[in-house]
Amino acid sequence: MTQEPRDVRLKRLGMRSMRRGIKEMDLLLSSYADRNLAAMTDTQLDLYEELLDENDQDLLSWSTGQHPTPGRFSDLISEIVQAHHATIGRAGTD
């Protein structure tokens, strides 16, 4: 099996982040992906890709704190939500 080139993987993950099915997750994940994917290690990308395989309803409930986030995604979801709040804060100062 041929390993996917990094630039192709980043583009694919970016598209998967913005084409979710639930608009809230489109916004949350695409914003995070735009700012962070390029700097992530392969291990971090693997975890992010696993997260993208999860159901949008679950992702939304974890992101809003309605349900506890599974341990392996806990730090990543927290980082995504914090990045979103920071983006909202910056938008309010423009």
Number of C-alpha atoms within 10 A of each C-alpha: 3 4 6 9 8 11 10 10 15 18 15 12 21 19 15 17 22 21 15 17 11 13 12 13 19 18 16 20 26 21 18 21 22 15 10 13 19 14 9 13 9 11 9 13 18 12 14 19 16 12 16 16 11 10 11 18 12 14 21 17 13 19 21 13 11 10 12 12 19 10 8 11 16 13 12 16 21 15 14 18 18 14 18 17 13 12 14 11 11 10 9 8 6 5
